[in-house]
Amino acid sequence: MSRIGKKPIDLPSGVSATLSGQTVEVKGPKGTLSFKATDDVTIEIKDNVISVTPRGNSKRARQQWGMSRTQV
């Protein structure tokens, strides 16, 4: 189980995030970043918190779980 992937990402004030398919776009005072996640993970944005969960129990899904959370 991914210890990094389990931690939700809290967005600070002044930062907003949008989700379009598997692409997360984060906008803040210093600019905009976007990240396209693989289909092995599910990304949810709720109440200024981004959470990443694996879509299956395969080794690749678990690997991408922590990596996708770190990239966001």
Buried (B, 14 or more C-beta within 10 A) or exposed (E): EBEEBEEEBEBEEEEEBEEEEBEBBBBBEEEEEEEEBBEBBBBEBEEEEBBBBBEEEEEEBBBBBBBBBEEB
